[in-house]
């Protein structure tokens, strides 16, 4: 919230109010469970993060359970071969998960609101932001990917 307040005090306070009024982490944990994901598992947080981001870029909302399970398996396979556990401390992994959770809560909420209200401008703004962010931070072009029951795949 401090970063949001630094950018725009009023918007930052409005965002803080949302977190005071609702238990977004509990709501997110329930959403995770509906997909067979655990909010306390870094691999599952990564799965949900990229599922939400893909949905934002494609302005489609939340993907199906089968798509998320395919993505989950794809990331489990990728993480099993990675050095993430060897090269990071539990505290660093928790920080990664917390950062991803905060971002996915905000993105998911914005997309769901935009879809509910039919706000095409909001959906496009979120889509553009997520696409730019994914390209700059991870070199992942979500616009060029489909989310299938096997996970992310080139179109």
Secondary structure, DSSP 8 states (H G I E B T S, - for coil): -HHHHHH-HHHHHHHHHHHHHS-HHHHHHHHHHHTT--TT-HHHHHHHHHHHHHHHHTT--S--HHHHHHHHHHHHHHHHTS-HHHHS-HHHHHHHHHHHHHHHHHHHHHHHHHHHHT-HHHHHHHHHHHHHHHHHHH---GGGEEEETTEEEE-
